Amino acid sequence: MQTHMVVILSVLATFIVLEIIFTGFFKKRGQSTSDAVVEIISTLTLILLSQPLALLGGGLIAAAIAPGAAGSLAHLPLLAGVGIFLICDDMVQYWWHRASHTFPWLYNLHRPHHNAPYLSIRVVYRNNLFYYLFMPNLWISGALIYLGLGWVYVGYVVVKMTVIYAAHSDVRWDEPLYKIKWLSPPMWVVERLISTPATHSAHHGKYASDGITNYKGNYGNLLFLWDVIFGTAKITRRYPEEFGVENLPETSISEQLIWPIAHTKIGKKPVKVAAEQRI
């Protein structure tokens, strides 16, 4: 296993331990057996299959298109390389995430991520098995690695995943900082720059009427700045009382994991009913 993956999995394990200690990793409010099954299968599939295949596929396509370009960007300065990944990976993922709340068929692939009645490190990789395989930024990242930016990617993806894990975890690192008066100005910058538990939990809230929930925005993964720039940001420094999807029928484990191969209600109804979850 590559070093950066060991680091990423170590960070993930750290947040799991924190939730075990402070918020009950195994005992989330409203959880069911199906939640655990979907989370385990989708997480393992992403780590062991989907992400490696997408990165490899992106590299192979780049090699086929430009066989002589391998390593051609390796000379770029670190900041330039990071900037390329922020645009070609993180910003592209922002638009992919936004599209997933805009187009019905994509929402069916993404809905499992919101189906849990809780927010937790457990749901980070909770999506339909095809969701990550089709994620364009992973394929682009594979191409950039082929072009010589793999040395940038290993550090970039560790930072990105740390921010994403921290934003999904219900161990809210930002909450005590909001209460310290002299930290208010720097936190004003932080919450507009990167995803935080407060801004991301708003995206997972269940009821738009609660004044906090913003499932039509707060799409940022590493950078929340994309939401600020593209007009989808909502910042309240509060957290929804309830999480999940509003006004949608129940769905099965198979529908969550392998729609459209398996579908009943989710293939017929949510496309129409899920308008409140979409832009």
The 8 nearest C-alpha neighbors of each residue, nearest first, counted from 0:
[[1, 2, 4, 5, 3, 6, 8, 47],
 [0, 2, 4, 3, 5, 6, 153, 7],
 [3, 1, 5, 4, 6, 0, 153, 7],
 [2, 4, 6, 5, 153, 1, 7, 157],
 [5, 3, 7, 6, 2, 1, 8, 0],
 [4, 6, 2, 8, 3, 7, 9, 1],
 [5, 7, 9, 3, 4, 8, 10, 2],
 [8, 6, 4, 10, 9, 5, 157, 3],
 [7, 9, 11, 5, 10, 6, 4, 12],
 [10, 8, 6, 12, 7, 11, 5, 13],
 [9, 11, 13, 7, 12, 8, 6, 14],
 [12, 10, 8, 14, 9, 13, 7, 15],
 [11, 13, 15, 9, 10, 14, 8, 16],
 [14, 12, 10, 16, 11, 15, 9, 17],
 [15, 13, 17, 11, 16, 12, 18, 10],
 [14, 16, 12, 18, 13, 17, 19, 11],
 [15, 17, 19, 13, 14, 18, 12, 20],
 [18, 16, 14, 20, 19, 15, 21, 13],
 [17, 19, 22, 24, 21, 15, 20, 16],
 [20, 18, 24, 23, 16, 17, 21, 22],
 [19, 21, 17, 18, 16, 22, 23, 24],
 [20, 22, 18, 19, 17, 23, 170, 24],
 [23, 21, 18, 24, 19, 20, 170, 169],
 [22, 24, 19, 26, 25, 18, 21, 27],
 [23, 25, 19, 18, 26, 22, 27, 15],
 [26, 24, 23, 27, 19, 18, 22, 35],
 [27, 25, 23, 24, 28, 30, 22, 29],
 [28, 26, 30, 29, 25, 23, 117, 24],
 [29, 27, 30, 117, 26, 116, 31, 23],
 [28, 30, 116, 27, 31, 117, 115, 26],
 [31, 29, 27, 28, 34, 116, 32, 115],
 [32, 30, 33, 34, 29, 35, 115, 27],
 [31, 33, 34, 35, 36, 30, 37, 252],
 [32, 34, 36, 31, 35, 252, 37, 251],
 [35, 33, 37, 31, 32, 36, 38, 30],
 [34, 36, 38, 32, 33, 37, 39, 31],
 [35, 37, 33, 39, 38, 34, 40, 32],
 [38, 36, 34, 40, 35, 39, 41, 33],
 [39, 37, 35, 125, 41, 36, 40, 42],
 [38, 40, 42, 36, 37, 41, 35, 43],
 [41, 39, 43, 37, 42, 38, 44, 36],
 [40, 42, 44, 38, 125, 43, 39, 37],
 [43, 41, 124, 45, 39, 44, 40, 38],
 [42, 44, 46, 40, 45, 41, 47, 39],
 [45, 43, 41, 48, 47, 42, 46, 40],
 [46, 44, 49, 42, 43, 50, 48, 47],
 [45, 47, 43, 44, 48, 50, 42, 49],
 [48, 46, 44, 45, 43, 49, 51, 50],
 [47, 49, 44, 45, 51, 50, 46, 52],
 [50, 48, 45, 132, 52, 51, 53, 131],
 [49, 51, 53, 52, 45, 48, 46, 54],
 [52, 50, 54, 53, 48, 49, 55, 47],
 [53, 51, 55, 49, 50, 54, 56, 48],
 [54, 52, 56, 138, 50, 55, 51, 137],
 [55, 53, 141, 57, 51, 138, 56, 52],
 [56, 54, 52, 58, 53, 57, 141, 51],
 [57, 55, 53, 59, 58, 54, 52, 60],
 [56, 58, 138, 141, 142, 54, 60, 55],
 [57, 59, 142, 141, 61, 55, 145, 56],
 [60, 58, 62, 56, 61, 57, 63, 55],
 [59, 61, 63, 57, 62, 58, 56, 64],
 [62, 60, 58, 64, 142, 63, 59, 65],
 [61, 63, 66, 59, 65, 60, 64, 58],
 [64, 62, 60, 61, 66, 65, 59, 58],
 [63, 65, 61, 62, 66, 60, 59, 67],
 [64, 66, 62, 68, 67, 63, 61, 69],
 [67, 65, 62, 63, 68, 64, 69, 61],
 [66, 68, 65, 69, 62, 71, 70, 64],
 [69, 67, 71, 65, 66, 146, 70, 62],
 [70, 68, 146, 145, 71, 67, 147, 66],
 [147, 69, 71, 146, 73, 72, 68, 145],
 [70, 72, 68, 146, 69, 73, 147, 74],
 [73, 71, 147, 74, 146, 70, 75, 148],
 [72, 74, 147, 70, 75, 148, 71, 146],
 [75, 73, 72, 76, 71, 147, 70, 148],
 [74, 76, 73, 72, 79, 80, 77, 78],
 [77, 75, 79, 78, 80, 74, 73, 81],
 [76, 78, 80, 79, 81, 75, 151, 82],
 [79, 77, 81, 80, 76, 82, 75, 83],
 [78, 80, 82, 76, 77, 81, 75, 83],
 [79, 81, 77, 83, 82, 78, 151, 75],
 [82, 80, 78, 84, 83, 79, 85, 77],
 [81, 83, 79, 85, 80, 84, 78, 86],
 [82, 84, 80, 86, 81, 85, 87, 79],
 [83, 85, 88, 87, 81, 86, 82, 80],
 [86, 84, 89, 82, 83, 88, 87, 81],
 [85, 87, 90, 83, 84, 88, 89, 82],
 [88, 86, 84, 91, 83, 85, 90, 89],
 [89, 87, 136, 84, 91, 85, 86, 90],
 [88, 90, 85, 92, 91, 86, 93, 87],
 [89, 91, 86, 93, 92, 88, 85, 87],
 [92, 90, 94, 88, 93, 89, 87, 136],
 [91, 93, 95, 89, 90, 94, 136, 96],
 [92, 94, 90, 96, 91, 219, 95, 218],
 [95, 93, 97, 91, 92, 96, 98, 90],
 [96, 94, 92, 98, 97, 93, 99, 91],
 [97, 95, 99, 93, 94, 98, 92, 218],
 [96, 98, 94, 99, 100, 95, 93, 218],
 [99, 97, 101, 95, 100, 96, 94, 102],
 [98, 100, 105, 106, 96, 97, 101, 102],
 [101, 99, 277, 98, 97, 106, 102, 278],
 [100, 102, 98, 277, 278, 99, 97, 103],
 [101, 103, 105, 104, 99, 98, 100, 106],
 [104, 102, 270, 106, 105, 107, 101, 100],
 [105, 103, 107, 106, 102, 108, 270, 99],
 [106, 104, 99, 108, 107, 103, 102, 109],
 [105, 107, 99, 109, 103, 108, 104, 100],
 [106, 108, 104, 105, 110, 109, 103, 265],
 [109, 107, 127, 105, 106, 130, 110, 126],
 [110, 108, 106, 126, 107, 111, 112, 127],
 [109, 111, 112, 107, 113, 106, 108, 114],
 [112, 110, 114, 126, 113, 255, 109, 125],
 [113, 111, 125, 126, 110, 114, 109, 122],
 [114, 112, 243, 111, 110, 115, 244, 203],
 [113, 115, 111, 243, 112, 244, 110, 116],
 [114, 116, 117, 243, 113, 34, 112, 30],
 [117, 115, 243, 242, 29, 114, 30, 241],
 [118, 116, 242, 115, 119, 28, 27, 243],
 [117, 119, 169, 167, 168, 122, 242, 200],
 [120, 118, 168, 121, 169, 167, 122, 117],
 [119, 121, 168, 167, 122, 123, 164, 15],
 [120, 122, 119, 123, 38, 124, 125, 118],
 [123, 121, 125, 120, 124, 119, 112, 38],
 [124, 122, 120, 125, 121, 167, 164, 119],
 [125, 123, 42, 122, 126, 41, 45, 38],
 [124, 126, 122, 112, 38, 41, 123, 111],
 [127, 125, 112, 111, 109, 124, 128, 41],
 [126, 128, 256, 108, 130, 129, 255, 257],
 [129, 127, 256, 130, 41, 257, 126, 131],
 [130, 128, 132, 127, 131, 133, 108, 257],
 [131, 129, 127, 132, 108, 133, 128, 126],
 [132, 130, 134, 133, 129, 49, 50, 128],
 [131, 133, 49, 129, 130, 134, 53, 50],
 [132, 134, 131, 130, 135, 129, 53, 138],
 [133, 135, 131, 132, 136, 137, 130, 95],
 [136, 134, 138, 137, 133, 139, 91, 92],
 [135, 137, 88, 139, 138, 134, 91, 92],
 [138, 136, 140, 139, 135, 54, 53, 134],
 [139, 137, 57, 141, 53, 54, 135, 140],
 [140, 138, 136, 142, 141, 137, 57, 135],
 [141, 139, 143, 137, 142, 138, 136, 144],
 [142, 140, 54, 57, 58, 138, 144, 139],
 [141, 143, 58, 57, 139, 145, 61, 140],
 [144, 142, 146, 140, 145, 141, 148, 139],
 [143, 145, 149, 148, 141, 147, 146, 142],
 [146, 144, 142, 58, 143, 147, 69, 70],
 [147, 145, 70, 69, 143, 144, 71, 72],
 [70, 146, 148, 73, 72, 144, 145, 149],
 [149, 147, 144, 151, 150, 143, 73, 146],
 [148, 150, 144, 152, 151, 147, 153, 143],
 [149, 151, 148, 152, 153, 154, 147, 144],
 [152, 150, 148, 149, 153, 154, 155, 80],
 [151, 153, 155, 149, 154, 150, 156, 148],
 [154, 152, 3, 151, 155, 156, 150, 149],
 [155, 153, 157, 152, 156, 151, 158, 3],
 [154, 156, 152, 158, 157, 153, 151, 159],
 [155, 157, 159, 158, 154, 153, 152, 160],
 [158, 156, 154, 160, 159, 155, 7, 161],
 [159, 157, 161, 155, 156, 160, 162, 154],
 [160, 158, 156, 221, 162, 161, 157, 155],
 [159, 161, 163, 157, 162, 158, 156, 164],
 [162, 160, 158, 164, 159, 163, 165, 157],
 [161, 163, 165, 159, 160, 164, 221, 166],
 [164, 162, 160, 166, 165, 161, 220, 221],
 [165, 163, 161, 167, 166, 162, 160, 168],
 [164, 166, 162, 168, 163, 167, 161, 196],
 [167, 165, 196, 195, 163, 164, 168, 194],
 [168, 166, 164, 120, 119, 165, 196, 118],
 [167, 169, 119, 120, 170, 165, 166, 164],
 [168, 170, 119, 171, 118, 167, 22, 18],
 [171, 169, 168, 172, 18, 22, 17, 21],
 [172, 170, 169, 173, 174, 196, 168, 165],
 [171, 173, 174, 170, 175, 196, 165, 176],
 [172, 174, 176, 171, 175, 177, 196, 195],
 [173, 175, 176, 177, 171, 172, 178, 197],
 [176, 174, 178, 177, 173, 172, 179, 171],
 [175, 177, 173, 178, 179, 174, 182, 172],
 [178, 176, 175, 174, 179, 183, 173, 182],
 [177, 179, 176, 175, 180, 174, 183, 182],
 [180, 178, 176, 182, 177, 181, 183, 175],
 [179, 181, 182, 183, 178, 177, 176, 184],
 [180, 182, 183, 179, 184, 185, 178, 177],
 [183, 181, 180, 179, 185, 184, 186, 176],
 [182, 184, 186, 180, 181, 185, 187, 177],
 [185, 183, 187, 186, 182, 188, 181, 180],
 [186, 184, 188, 187, 182, 183, 189, 181],
 [185, 187, 189, 183, 188, 184, 190, 182],
 [186, 188, 184, 185, 190, 189, 183, 191],
 [189, 187, 185, 186, 191, 190, 192, 184],
 [190, 188, 186, 192, 191, 187, 193, 185],
 [191, 189, 192, 187, 188, 193, 186, 195],
 [192, 190, 188, 189, 224, 223, 193, 187],
 [191, 193, 224, 189, 223, 190, 222, 188],
 [194, 192, 222, 223, 221, 190, 191, 189],
 [193, 195, 223, 166, 221, 222, 220, 199],
 [194, 196, 166, 198, 197, 199, 190, 193],
 [195, 197, 166, 199, 200, 198, 171, 167],
 [198, 196, 200, 195, 236, 199, 238, 237],
 [199, 197, 201, 195, 200, 196, 234, 194],
 [198, 200, 202, 201, 196, 197, 195, 166],
 [199, 201, 203, 202, 197, 196, 198, 238],
 [200, 202, 212, 204, 199, 213, 198, 203],
 [201, 203, 214, 213, 199, 200, 217, 204],
 [204, 202, 200, 201, 242, 113, 214, 243],
 [205, 203, 242, 212, 201, 239, 202, 241],
 [204, 206, 242, 243, 244, 245, 241, 203],
 [205, 207, 208, 209, 204, 212, 245, 241],
 [208, 206, 212, 209, 213, 210, 205, 211],
 [207, 209, 206, 210, 212, 211, 205, 213],
 [210, 208, 211, 207, 206, 212, 239, 240],
 [209, 211, 208, 212, 207, 213, 206, 235],
 [212, 210, 209, 201, 239, 213, 235, 237],
 [213, 211, 201, 204, 207, 202, 210, 214],
 [214, 212, 202, 215, 201, 216, 207, 211],
 [213, 215, 202, 216, 276, 212, 203, 204],
 [216, 214, 213, 278, 277, 276, 100, 231],
 [215, 217, 231, 214, 218, 213, 232, 202],
 [218, 216, 232, 202, 219, 226, 231, 199],
 [217, 219, 216, 93, 96, 97, 220, 226],
 [220, 218, 223, 93, 222, 217, 221, 226],
 [219, 221, 222, 163, 194, 218, 223, 93],
 [222, 220, 159, 193, 162, 194, 219, 163],
 [223, 221, 193, 224, 219, 192, 220, 194],
 [222, 224, 219, 193, 194, 192, 225, 226],
 [223, 225, 192, 227, 222, 226, 191, 228],
 [226, 224, 228, 223, 227, 229, 219, 222],
 [227, 225, 231, 232, 229, 224, 228, 223],
 [226, 228, 224, 232, 225, 230, 229, 231],
 [227, 229, 225, 226, 230, 224, 231, 232],
 [230, 228, 226, 227, 231, 225, 232, 224],
 [229, 231, 227, 226, 228, 232, 225, 216],
 [230, 232, 216, 226, 229, 217, 227, 233],
 [233, 231, 226, 227, 217, 230, 216, 234],
 [232, 234, 217, 235, 213, 231, 198, 216],
 [235, 233, 198, 236, 232, 197, 190, 237],
 [234, 236, 237, 211, 233, 197, 198, 238],
 [237, 235, 197, 234, 238, 198, 177, 174],
 [238, 236, 235, 197, 211, 239, 201, 234],
 [237, 239, 197, 200, 201, 240, 211, 236],
 [240, 238, 204, 241, 211, 201, 212, 200],
 [239, 241, 238, 242, 204, 205, 209, 206],
 [242, 240, 239, 205, 204, 116, 243, 117],
 [241, 243, 204, 205, 116, 117, 203, 118],
 [242, 244, 116, 205, 114, 113, 115, 204],
 [245, 243, 205, 114, 113, 247, 246, 242],
 [244, 246, 205, 247, 206, 243, 276, 275],
 [247, 245, 244, 248, 272, 273, 275, 269],
 [246, 248, 245, 269, 272, 244, 273, 249],
 [249, 247, 250, 246, 264, 269, 265, 268],
 [250, 248, 247, 251, 264, 265, 114, 246],
 [249, 251, 254, 265, 248, 264, 252, 255],
 [252, 250, 254, 253, 255, 249, 33, 262],
 [251, 253, 255, 254, 33, 256, 37, 250],
 [254, 252, 256, 255, 251, 257, 261, 258],
 [255, 253, 258, 251, 262, 261, 252, 256],
 [254, 256, 252, 253, 111, 127, 257, 258],
 [255, 257, 127, 253, 128, 254, 258, 252],
 [256, 258, 254, 260, 253, 261, 127, 128],
 [259, 257, 254, 260, 261, 262, 256, 255],
 [258, 260, 261, 262, 257, 266, 254, 107],
 [261, 259, 258, 257, 262, 254, 253, 256],
 [262, 260, 258, 254, 259, 257, 253, 263],
 [263, 261, 266, 254, 258, 259, 265, 260],
 [262, 264, 266, 265, 267, 261, 254, 250],
 [263, 265, 267, 266, 268, 262, 250, 248],
 [264, 266, 269, 267, 263, 268, 262, 250],
 [265, 267, 262, 264, 263, 268, 259, 269],
 [268, 266, 264, 265, 269, 263, 270, 262],
 [267, 269, 264, 270, 271, 265, 266, 272],
 [270, 268, 272, 273, 271, 265, 247, 267],
 [271, 269, 103, 268, 273, 272, 267, 104],
 [270, 272, 269, 273, 268, 274, 103, 267],
 [271, 273, 269, 274, 270, 268, 247, 246],
 [272, 274, 269, 276, 275, 270, 271, 247],
 [273, 275, 277, 276, 272, 271, 270, 278],
 [276, 274, 273, 277, 272, 278, 245, 246],
 [277, 275, 273, 274, 214, 100, 215, 278],
 [278, 276, 100, 101, 274, 275, 215, 273],
 [277, 101, 215, 100, 276, 274, 275, 97]]
